Amino acid sequence: MKHASRQTPSAYEVKAAVENLGRTFEEFKSANNAADIERRSRGYVDTVLEEKLARINQDVSGLQSRIDKLQIASNRPYLGKGGLEVPEQKAHKTAFYDRYVRKGYESGLGDLEQKALSIGVDAEGGYTVPEELDHSIESLLKDISPIRSIANVVQIGTANYRKLVNLSDTASGWASETGARLETDSPQFAEVVPPLGELYANPAASQAMLDDAFFNVEEWLAGELANEFGQKEGTAFVNGDGVNKPRGFLDYATSASEDTGRAFGTLQHVATGVDGAFSGADPADILVDLVYSLRPVYRAGASFVMNTNLVAEIRKFKDADGNYLWRPGFAENAPATLLGYPVIEAEDMPDRASGSSSVAFGNFNRGYIVTDRTGTRILRDPFSNKPFVHFYATKRVGGGVVNSEAIKLLKFSLS
């Protein structure tokens, strides 16, 4: 099977984009400094300057997003080059794409699937995609679903995944070499069961496209499924209610109490002190409070999570010395940072509003788990929407908070 050529960004293209971002960010700082001066001297900012600042701010957001995508594309492996295939896997892959996906021929595919994957045909119909495609979808999902990229992702073989969490310190004590060991307190455990649901997607292609030898069906299918799955799971990881889907971290109860005073499974929120807004005196201070509400053991590996609109607002914040708290990601594979921590833009995070929890800060690898049931299954349907062929794909995904001390929320409220 022939493959369409894959467009990989060159090092020059990435370098040019980074340099453009650097120049634009300097323009943004200059315009924002001028706006600050006018605000202090006049009490307001000229409309023309405000519009200019908003335009440059938008340009910075666009350039940072473009650099992130270029770096992802330059590091993503090309489908079909991910290692040596054993004969059974190669035969299964050829039968899956060339015979089943393109032509609809199922003869012998189930036997080849069992030999390659040790997994048979599902009772509901359909076939497990080749392992290579499954891994490609996972890679693309990490690009599209921002929470997946920072959470702890585990592969599961059944729907009964459970995790034990130790709610107390490990039982221990001090004694001399020959001294008696006093009885220690027994550790307390809680069981966490991340809610699991089934994602489905139904991309379609015309039979003429599938018959075209130059149409890269493998790359098309991976991209279509990753886009559909990535958008749906990204929303669930943030806001999901846990009913036939993952439970998002914003769905958990919150409290202003610190770690020692909260019930297990309740997240701590830090209030801005103003309903629906940052504090007017020095809005950057509350971000520092949010960072230090997280214990040092979790700060290494922590990230900010918010949507693009809030990033654009916070980009204007400066410290007492006039240094900007937000910094663009210039180095290779380095995201933009805020107070030295990576900023993850998740469009499912809410806009700033009355009582909203619009900024999260935490070590999501310690605090949030994503469970992936092994195998994506596809059922070919050439009948429902002629002349198009639909590919009904299913994948089981779960998620939930496992450590409520590792994630903090900034709440735009009085308390």
C-alpha positions as CSV (number, residue, x, y, z in Angstrom):
1,M,0.0,0.0,0.0
2,K,1.3,3.4,-0.9
3,H,1.4,6.2,1.6
4,A,0.8,9.9,1.2
5,S,3.8,12.0,2.1
6,R,3.9,13.3,5.6
7,Q,4.7,17.0,6.1
8,T,7.2,17.4,8.9
9,P,8.2,20.9,9.9
10,S,11.8,21.7,9.4
11,A,14.1,23.0,12.1
12,Y,14.2,26.3,10.2
13,E,10.4,26.6,10.3
14,V,10.4,26.1,14.1
15,K,13.2,28.5,14.6
16,A,11.5,31.2,12.5
17,A,8.3,30.8,14.5
18,V,10.1,31.1,17.8
19,E,11.9,34.2,16.7
20,N,8.6,35.7,15.5
21,L,7.1,34.9,18.9
22,G,10.0,36.6,20.6
23,R,9.6,39.8,18.6
24,T,5.8,39.9,19.1
25,F,6.1,39.3,22.8
26,E,8.5,42.3,23.1
27,E,5.9,44.4,21.2
28,F,3.3,43.1,23.7
29,K,5.4,44.1,26.7
30,S,6.0,47.6,25.3
31,A,2.3,48.2,24.6
32,N,1.2,46.8,27.9
33,N,3.8,49.0,29.8
34,A,2.5,52.0,27.9
35,A,-1.1,51.1,28.9
36,D,0.0,50.8,32.6
37,I,1.5,54.2,32.5
38,E,-1.6,55.7,31.0
39,R,-3.8,53.9,33.5
40,R,-1.8,55.3,36.4
41,S,-1.5,58.9,35.1
42,R,-4.9,59.3,33.4
43,G,-7.0,56.7,35.1
44,Y,-7.9,55.2,31.8
45,V,-6.3,53.8,28.6
46,D,-6.7,55.3,25.2
47,T,-9.0,53.2,23.0
48,V,-6.5,53.0,20.2
49,L,-3.8,51.6,22.5
50,E,-6.3,49.2,24.1
51,E,-7.2,47.8,20.7
52,K,-3.5,47.5,19.7
53,L,-2.7,45.7,23.0
54,A,-5.6,43.3,22.4
55,R,-4.5,42.6,18.9
56,I,-0.9,41.9,19.9
57,N,-2.0,39.7,22.8
58,Q,-4.0,37.7,20.4
59,D,-1.0,37.4,18.1
60,V,1.1,36.1,20.9
61,S,-1.5,33.4,21.7
62,G,-1.7,32.3,18.1
63,L,2.1,32.2,17.7
64,Q,2.6,30.2,20.9
65,S,-0.1,27.8,19.8
66,R,1.5,27.4,16.4
67,I,4.9,26.6,18.0
68,D,3.4,24.0,20.3
69,K,1.8,22.3,17.2
70,L,5.0,22.5,15.2
71,Q,7.0,20.9,18.0
72,I,4.4,18.2,18.4
73,A,4.4,17.5,14.7
74,S,8.2,17.4,14.5
75,N,8.4,14.8,17.3
76,R,5.5,12.6,16.3
77,P,6.6,9.3,14.7
78,Y,5.3,8.5,11.3
79,L,2.8,5.7,11.1
80,G,4.3,2.4,10.1
81,K,7.8,3.1,11.3
82,G,7.4,2.2,14.9
83,G,9.5,-1.0,15.1
84,L,9.7,-4.4,13.5
85,E,6.5,-6.4,13.0
86,V,6.3,-10.1,13.5
87,P,4.8,-12.0,10.5
88,E,1.4,-12.4,12.3
89,Q,1.2,-8.6,13.0
90,K,2.1,-7.8,9.4
91,A,-0.5,-10.2,8.0
92,H,-3.2,-8.8,10.3
93,K,-2.3,-5.2,9.4
94,T,-2.5,-6.0,5.7
95,A,-5.8,-7.8,6.0
96,F,-7.3,-5.1,8.2
97,Y,-6.4,-2.1,5.9
98,D,-6.3,-3.5,2.4
99,R,-9.1,-6.1,2.7
100,Y,-11.4,-5.0,5.5
101,V,-11.2,-1.2,5.6
102,R,-10.9,-0.7,1.9
103,K,-13.0,-3.5,0.5
104,G,-15.0,-4.9,3.4
105,Y,-13.6,-8.4,3.1
106,E,-13.7,-10.2,6.5
107,S,-12.7,-13.7,5.5
108,G,-9.9,-14.9,7.8
109,L,-9.5,-11.6,9.6
110,G,-10.7,-12.9,12.9
111,D,-8.1,-15.7,12.9
112,L,-5.3,-13.3,12.0
113,E,-6.4,-11.0,14.7
114,Q,-6.2,-13.7,17.3
115,K,-2.7,-14.7,16.2
116,A,-1.5,-11.1,16.2
117,L,-3.2,-9.8,19.3
118,S,-4.6,-12.8,21.2
119,I,-8.0,-11.0,21.1
120,G,-11.0,-12.3,19.2
121,V,-14.0,-10.6,17.6
122,D,-16.2,-8.7,20.0
123,A,-19.7,-10.1,20.6
124,E,-21.1,-6.8,19.3
125,G,-19.1,-7.1,16.1
126,G,-16.2,-5.3,14.7
127,Y,-12.4,-5.9,14.8
128,T,-9.6,-4.7,17.0
129,V,-7.4,-2.3,15.1
130,P,-3.7,-3.2,14.6
131,E,-1.6,-2.4,17.6
132,E,0.4,0.1,15.6
133,L,-2.7,2.2,14.9
134,D,-3.9,1.9,18.5
135,H,-0.5,3.4,19.6
136,S,-0.8,6.1,17.0
137,I,-4.2,7.1,18.2
138,E,-2.9,7.3,21.8
139,S,-0.1,9.6,20.6
140,L,-2.5,11.9,18.8
141,L,-4.9,11.8,21.8
142,K,-2.1,13.2,24.0
143,D,-1.7,16.1,21.5
144,I,-5.4,16.9,21.4
145,S,-6.5,16.1,24.9
146,P,-4.4,18.4,27.2
147,I,-5.2,16.7,30.5
148,R,-4.2,13.3,29.1
149,S,-0.7,14.8,28.4
150,I,-0.1,15.6,32.1
151,A,-2.2,12.9,33.9
152,N,-1.2,9.4,34.9
153,V,-2.3,7.2,32.1
154,V,-2.6,3.4,32.8
155,Q,-3.6,0.5,30.5
156,I,-6.3,-1.8,31.9
157,G,-7.5,-5.2,30.7
158,T,-10.9,-5.2,32.5
159,A,-13.5,-2.7,33.6
160,N,-12.8,-3.3,37.3
161,Y,-9.8,-1.1,37.9
162,R,-9.4,0.0,41.5
163,K,-6.6,1.9,43.2
164,L,-5.9,1.9,46.9
165,V,-4.8,5.2,48.4
166,N,-3.0,5.4,51.8
167,L,-4.7,8.1,53.9
168,S,-2.1,8.0,56.6
169,D,1.7,7.7,56.9
170,T,3.2,4.3,56.7
171,A,3.2,2.6,60.1
172,S,6.7,3.1,61.6
173,G,8.7,4.2,64.6
174,W,12.1,4.7,66.2
175,A,13.9,2.2,68.4
176,S,17.4,1.2,69.5
177,E,19.1,-1.8,68.0
178,T,17.9,-4.2,70.7
179,G,15.0,-2.1,72.1
180,A,11.4,-3.1,72.1
181,R,9.3,-2.0,69.1
182,L,6.1,-0.2,70.3
183,E,2.9,-1.0,68.4
184,T,2.3,1.5,65.6
185,D,-1.0,2.8,64.3
186,S,-2.5,0.8,61.5
187,P,-2.6,2.6,58.1
188,Q,-5.9,3.7,56.7
189,F,-6.8,3.1,53.0
190,A,-9.4,4.4,50.7
191,E,-10.4,2.7,47.4
192,V,-10.7,4.8,44.3
193,V,-12.6,3.5,41.3
194,P,-12.3,5.9,38.3
195,P,-15.6,5.9,36.4
196,L,-15.4,4.2,33.0
197,G,-17.4,4.9,29.8
198,E,-17.3,4.0,26.2
199,L,-16.3,6.5,23.6
200,Y,-17.6,6.1,20.1
201,A,-17.0,7.8,16.8
202,N,-18.4,7.2,13.3
203,P,-16.1,8.7,10.7
204,A,-17.0,8.2,7.0
205,A,-15.2,8.1,3.7
206,S,-16.5,7.5,0.2
207,Q,-15.8,4.2,-1.5
208,A,-13.9,6.1,-4.2
209,M,-11.5,7.5,-1.6
210,L,-11.0,4.0,-0.2
211,D,-10.3,2.6,-3.7
212,D,-7.7,5.2,-4.3
213,A,-4.3,3.6,-3.8
214,F,-2.7,7.0,-2.9
215,F,-5.3,7.6,-0.1
216,N,-3.5,6.9,3.2
217,V,-6.3,5.1,4.9
218,E,-4.2,4.4,8.0
219,E,-3.3,8.0,8.6
220,W,-6.8,9.2,7.9
221,L,-8.4,6.8,10.2
222,A,-6.0,7.5,13.1
223,G,-6.5,11.3,12.7
224,E,-10.3,11.1,12.5
225,L,-10.6,8.9,15.6
226,A,-8.1,10.9,17.6
227,N,-9.9,14.2,16.8
228,E,-13.3,12.8,17.8
229,F,-12.1,10.9,20.9
230,G,-9.7,13.6,22.0
231,Q,-12.4,16.4,22.1
232,K,-14.9,14.2,24.0
233,E,-12.5,12.9,26.5
234,G,-10.8,16.3,27.0
235,T,-14.2,17.7,28.1
236,A,-14.9,14.7,30.4
237,F,-11.5,14.9,32.1
238,V,-12.4,18.5,33.1
239,N,-16.2,18.6,33.6
240,G,-17.4,15.0,33.3
241,D,-20.0,13.9,35.9
242,G,-18.8,10.3,36.0
243,V,-22.0,8.8,34.6
244,N,-20.9,6.5,31.7
245,K,-17.9,8.8,31.3
246,P,-14.8,9.9,33.3
247,R,-15.3,12.2,36.2
248,G,-13.7,15.6,35.7
249,F,-11.6,17.2,38.4
250,L,-14.0,20.2,38.4
251,D,-16.9,17.9,39.3
252,Y,-15.4,17.2,42.8
253,A,-16.5,19.1,45.9
254,T,-14.1,21.9,47.1
255,S,-13.3,23.5,50.4
256,A,-11.1,26.4,51.5
257,S,-9.6,24.2,54.2
258,E,-6.0,23.1,53.9
259,D,-4.9,19.5,53.4
260,T,-5.1,18.5,57.1
261,G,-8.7,19.8,57.4
262,R,-10.4,18.4,54.3
263,A,-12.2,15.1,53.7
264,F,-10.6,12.7,51.3
265,G,-11.7,13.4,47.7
266,T,-12.4,17.1,48.3
267,L,-10.2,19.6,46.5
268,Q,-8.9,22.8,48.1
269,H,-9.8,26.1,46.4
270,V,-8.1,29.4,46.9
271,A,-10.5,32.3,46.7
272,T,-9.5,35.5,44.9
273,G,-11.5,37.6,47.5
274,V,-13.6,39.2,44.7
275,D,-16.6,37.6,43.2
276,G,-15.9,36.8,39.6
277,A,-12.6,38.7,39.4
278,F,-9.0,39.0,40.5
279,S,-8.2,41.3,43.4
280,G,-7.8,44.8,42.1
281,A,-4.8,45.8,44.2
282,D,-2.3,43.2,42.9
283,P,-4.0,40.4,41.0
284,A,-0.7,38.5,40.6
285,D,-0.5,37.8,44.4
286,I,-3.3,35.3,44.4
287,L,-1.5,33.2,41.8
288,V,1.5,33.0,44.1
289,D,-0.9,32.0,47.0
290,L,-2.3,29.3,44.7
291,V,1.2,27.9,44.0
292,Y,2.2,27.8,47.6
293,S,-1.1,26.1,48.7
294,L,0.4,23.0,47.0
295,R,2.9,21.2,49.2
296,P,6.5,21.1,47.9
297,V,6.4,17.3,47.3
298,Y,3.8,18.0,44.6
299,R,5.2,21.2,43.1
300,A,7.9,19.4,41.1
301,G,6.0,18.4,38.0
302,A,3.1,20.8,38.6
303,S,1.3,22.8,35.9
304,F,-1.3,25.5,35.5
305,V,-4.4,24.6,33.6
306,M,-6.8,27.3,32.2
307,N,-8.4,28.3,28.9
308,T,-7.0,30.7,26.3
309,N,-9.0,33.7,27.4
310,L,-7.6,33.6,30.9
311,V,-4.1,33.1,29.6
312,A,-4.5,36.2,27.6
313,E,-5.6,38.1,30.7
314,I,-2.9,36.8,33.0
315,R,-0.2,37.5,30.4
316,K,-0.4,41.1,31.4
317,F,0.4,40.5,35.0
318,K,3.8,41.6,36.4
319,D,5.6,41.1,39.7
320,A,6.8,43.9,42.0
321,D,9.9,44.5,40.0
322,G,8.0,44.8,36.7
323,N,8.8,41.4,35.4
324,Y,6.1,39.5,33.5
325,L,4.9,36.4,35.1
326,W,4.0,34.7,31.9
327,R,6.9,33.7,29.7
328,P,6.7,32.2,26.1
329,G,8.1,28.8,25.5
330,F,11.2,29.4,23.4
331,A,13.2,26.2,24.0
332,E,12.5,23.0,22.1
333,N,9.5,21.1,23.6
334,A,9.2,23.8,26.3
335,P,5.6,25.1,26.9
336,A,4.9,28.7,28.0
337,T,5.3,29.1,31.7
338,L,3.7,31.1,34.5
339,L,5.7,31.7,37.6
340,G,8.1,29.1,36.2
341,Y,5.5,26.4,35.8
342,P,4.1,25.1,32.5
343,V,0.8,26.5,31.3
344,I,-1.6,23.9,29.8
345,E,-4.4,25.5,27.7
346,A,-7.6,23.5,28.0
347,E,-10.5,25.1,26.3
348,D,-13.0,23.1,28.5
349,M,-11.9,25.1,31.5
350,P,-14.5,27.8,32.3
351,D,-14.1,31.5,31.6
352,R,-13.7,33.7,34.6
353,A,-17.1,34.3,36.1
354,S,-18.9,34.6,39.5
355,G,-17.8,31.7,41.6
356,S,-16.0,29.9,38.8
357,S,-13.0,27.6,39.3
358,S,-11.2,28.8,36.2
359,V,-7.6,28.0,37.1
360,A,-6.2,24.7,38.3
361,F,-2.7,24.2,39.6
362,G,-1.3,20.9,40.5
363,N,0.7,17.8,39.8
364,F,-1.8,16.0,37.7
365,N,0.4,12.9,37.3
366,R,0.0,12.4,41.0
367,G,-3.6,13.7,41.3
368,Y,-5.6,12.5,38.3
369,I,-5.6,9.1,36.6
370,V,-6.8,8.1,33.1
371,T,-7.6,4.5,32.5
372,D,-7.5,3.1,28.9
373,R,-9.1,-0.3,28.2
374,T,-6.8,-2.0,25.8
375,G,-7.9,-2.1,22.1
376,T,-9.9,0.2,19.8
377,R,-12.6,-1.7,17.9
378,I,-14.0,-0.8,14.5
379,L,-17.1,-2.0,12.7
380,R,-17.4,-1.3,8.9
381,D,-20.8,-0.1,7.8
382,P,-21.3,0.5,4.0
383,F,-25.1,0.3,4.1
384,S,-26.5,3.1,6.4
385,N,-25.4,6.1,4.3
386,K,-24.6,5.1,0.8
387,P,-22.3,5.9,-1.0
388,F,-20.3,6.6,2.1
389,V,-18.7,3.9,4.3
390,H,-18.9,4.5,8.0
391,F,-16.4,3.1,10.5
392,Y,-18.1,2.8,13.9
393,A,-15.2,2.8,16.4
394,T,-15.4,2.3,20.2
395,K,-12.9,2.7,23.0
396,R,-13.3,2.5,26.7
397,V,-11.8,5.3,28.8
398,G,-12.1,6.2,32.5
399,G,-10.7,8.9,34.7
400,G,-10.9,10.5,38.1
401,V,-9.1,12.2,40.9
402,V,-6.9,9.8,43.0
403,N,-5.1,12.3,45.2
404,S,-7.1,15.4,46.2
405,E,-4.0,17.0,47.8
406,A,-2.2,17.2,44.4
407,I,-4.6,19.5,42.6
408,K,-5.7,23.0,43.7
409,L,-8.3,25.4,42.2
410,L,-8.4,29.1,42.0
411,K,-12.0,30.2,42.7
412,F,-13.2,33.6,41.7
413,S,-15.3,34.3,44.8
414,L,-15.2,36.0,48.2
415,S,-14.4,32.9,50.1
